[in-house]
Amino acid sequence: MMFGGGLMMAIGLLFMLMVVIIPILLIFVLLGGAFGLWQKQYQSADVIQRPVYSTSNPVVQSNQMGVAYTHYCQHCSAGLQADWTHCPQCGAPIS
């Protein structure tokens, strides 16, 4: 008689483990993984550099607002003064 009662208790504990505890653990693992992916996605979005598009308008420095440019850089369209030998924006030599 004793053997049957102990066996039933072991089967009951095993059944409880399979039906209750394992699904709860799986839910926590899935939620933790989803949170980790969500956090990684937003961290990598902060690191991504956005492309800088140049416009056809010449670039004017804030301290040179009153300067009249005689010509413009062929590479980056930055305004150039007559006595400059290289572009201050991209460093290209002025021809």
GULO-974863 format. One record per residue (C-alpha): residue in one letter; x, y, z. Coordinates in Angstrom, 3 decimals, always signed. Layout:
<pts>
{code = A c1 = X c2 = Y c3 = Z}
...
</pts>
This chain:
<pts>
{code = M c1 = +0.000 c2 = +0.000 c3 = +0.000}
{code = M c1 = +2.769 c2 = +2.452 c3 = +0.816}
{code = F c1 = +4.422 c2 = +2.026 c3 = -2.518}
{code = G c1 = +1.298 c2 = +3.027 c3 = -4.422}
{code = G c1 = +0.843 c2 = +6.254 c3 = -2.431}
{code = G c1 = +4.440 c2 = +7.382 c3 = -2.985}
{code = L c1 = +4.223 c2 = +6.643 c3 = -6.687}
{code = M c1 = +1.048 c2 = +8.666 c3 = -7.014}
{code = M c1 = +2.714 c2 = +11.590 c3 = -5.230}
{code = A c1 = +5.705 c2 = +11.450 c3 = -7.601}
{code = I c1 = +3.418 c2 = +11.336 c3 = -10.635}
{code = G c1 = +1.439 c2 = +14.275 c3 = -9.244}
{code = L c1 = +4.613 c2 = +16.343 c3 = -8.727}
{code = L c1 = +5.851 c2 = +15.472 c3 = -12.211}
{code = F c1 = +2.492 c2 = +16.435 c3 = -13.693}
{code = M c1 = +2.525 c2 = +19.735 c3 = -11.781}
{code = L c1 = +6.036 c2 = +20.436 c3 = -13.067}
{code = M c1 = +5.055 c2 = +19.788 c3 = -16.682}
{code = V c1 = +1.726 c2 = +21.590 c3 = -16.657}
{code = V c1 = +2.315 c2 = +24.581 c3 = -14.374}
{code = I c1 = +5.967 c2 = +25.434 c3 = -13.809}
{code = I c1 = +7.443 c2 = +24.822 c3 = -17.300}
{code = P c1 = +4.911 c2 = +27.065 c3 = -19.143}
{code = I c1 = +5.463 c2 = +29.838 c3 = -16.591}
{code = L c1 = +9.219 c2 = +29.598 c3 = -17.088}
{code = L c1 = +8.774 c2 = +29.659 c3 = -20.861}
{code = I c1 = +6.655 c2 = +32.802 c3 = -20.615}
{code = F c1 = +9.376 c2 = +34.540 c3 = -18.571}
{code = V c1 = +12.068 c2 = +33.461 c3 = -21.037}
{code = L c1 = +10.061 c2 = +34.717 c3 = -24.031}
{code = L c1 = +9.272 c2 = +38.042 c3 = -22.346}
{code = G c1 = +12.919 c2 = +38.488 c3 = -21.350}
{code = G c1 = +14.087 c2 = +37.739 c3 = -24.887}
{code = A c1 = +11.571 c2 = +40.128 c3 = -26.404}
{code = F c1 = +12.623 c2 = +42.863 c3 = -23.989}
{code = G c1 = +16.291 c2 = +42.218 c3 = -24.810}
{code = L c1 = +15.633 c2 = +42.468 c3 = -28.554}
{code = W c1 = +13.599 c2 = +45.637 c3 = -28.069}
{code = Q c1 = +16.356 c2 = +47.209 c3 = -25.997}
{code = K c1 = +19.049 c2 = +46.168 c3 = -28.495}
{code = Q c1 = +17.045 c2 = +47.606 c3 = -31.391}
{code = Y c1 = +16.779 c2 = +51.028 c3 = -29.773}
{code = Q c1 = +20.446 c2 = +51.032 c3 = -28.736}
{code = S c1 = +21.581 c2 = +50.230 c3 = -32.285}
{code = A c1 = +19.258 c2 = +52.914 c3 = -33.685}
{code = D c1 = +21.118 c2 = +55.513 c3 = -31.621}
{code = V c1 = +24.456 c2 = +54.404 c3 = -33.047}
{code = I c1 = +23.446 c2 = +54.527 c3 = -36.710}
{code = Q c1 = +24.820 c2 = +57.607 c3 = -38.415}
{code = R c1 = +22.363 c2 = +59.419 c3 = -40.616}
{code = P c1 = +23.698 c2 = +60.410 c3 = -44.070}
{code = V c1 = +24.432 c2 = +64.078 c3 = -44.568}
{code = Y c1 = +23.116 c2 = +65.369 c3 = -47.842}
{code = S c1 = +24.721 c2 = +68.437 c3 = -49.314}
{code = T c1 = +22.576 c2 = +71.062 c3 = -50.909}
{code = S c1 = +23.354 c2 = +73.055 c3 = -54.016}
{code = N c1 = +23.517 c2 = +76.193 c3 = -51.879}
{code = P c1 = +26.983 c2 = +77.151 c3 = -50.691}
{code = V c1 = +27.793 c2 = +76.525 c3 = -47.042}
{code = V c1 = +28.238 c2 = +79.748 c3 = -45.077}
{code = Q c1 = +29.948 c2 = +79.768 c3 = -41.706}
{code = S c1 = +28.158 c2 = +81.756 c3 = -39.011}
{code = N c1 = +31.186 c2 = +83.994 c3 = -38.409}
{code = Q c1 = +31.473 c2 = +84.861 c3 = -42.124}
{code = M c1 = +27.974 c2 = +86.124 c3 = -42.816}
{code = G c1 = +29.139 c2 = +89.454 c3 = -44.290}
{code = V c1 = +31.858 c2 = +87.969 c3 = -46.528}
{code = A c1 = +31.264 c2 = +88.053 c3 = -50.281}
{code = Y c1 = +32.542 c2 = +84.908 c3 = -51.957}
{code = T c1 = +34.274 c2 = +85.207 c3 = -55.317}
{code = H c1 = +33.908 c2 = +81.534 c3 = -56.299}
{code = Y c1 = +32.712 c2 = +78.191 c3 = -54.945}
{code = C c1 = +34.312 c2 = +74.778 c3 = -54.336}
{code = Q c1 = +33.705 c2 = +72.259 c3 = -57.125}
{code = H c1 = +33.502 c2 = +69.373 c3 = -54.623}
{code = C c1 = +31.265 c2 = +70.614 c3 = -51.806}
{code = S c1 = +29.916 c2 = +73.975 c3 = -53.090}
{code = A c1 = +31.339 c2 = +75.878 c3 = -50.115}
{code = G c1 = +31.911 c2 = +79.589 c3 = -50.620}
{code = L c1 = +35.571 c2 = +80.516 c3 = -51.179}
{code = Q c1 = +37.453 c2 = +83.769 c3 = -50.857}
{code = A c1 = +39.911 c2 = +84.885 c3 = -53.518}
{code = D c1 = +43.069 c2 = +84.374 c3 = -51.413}
{code = W c1 = +42.284 c2 = +80.822 c3 = -50.270}
{code = T c1 = +44.223 c2 = +77.905 c3 = -51.784}
{code = H c1 = +42.174 c2 = +75.047 c3 = -50.248}
{code = C c1 = +38.503 c2 = +74.615 c3 = -49.393}
{code = P c1 = +37.883 c2 = +74.960 c3 = -45.630}
{code = Q c1 = +35.023 c2 = +72.417 c3 = -45.736}
{code = C c1 = +36.459 c2 = +69.474 c3 = -47.682}
{code = G c1 = +40.158 c2 = +70.395 c3 = -48.016}
{code = A c1 = +40.197 c2 = +70.126 c3 = -51.801}
{code = P c1 = +42.767 c2 = +72.338 c3 = -53.582}
{code = I c1 = +41.272 c2 = +75.270 c3 = -55.437}
{code = S c1 = +42.118 c2 = +75.378 c3 = -59.127}
</pts>
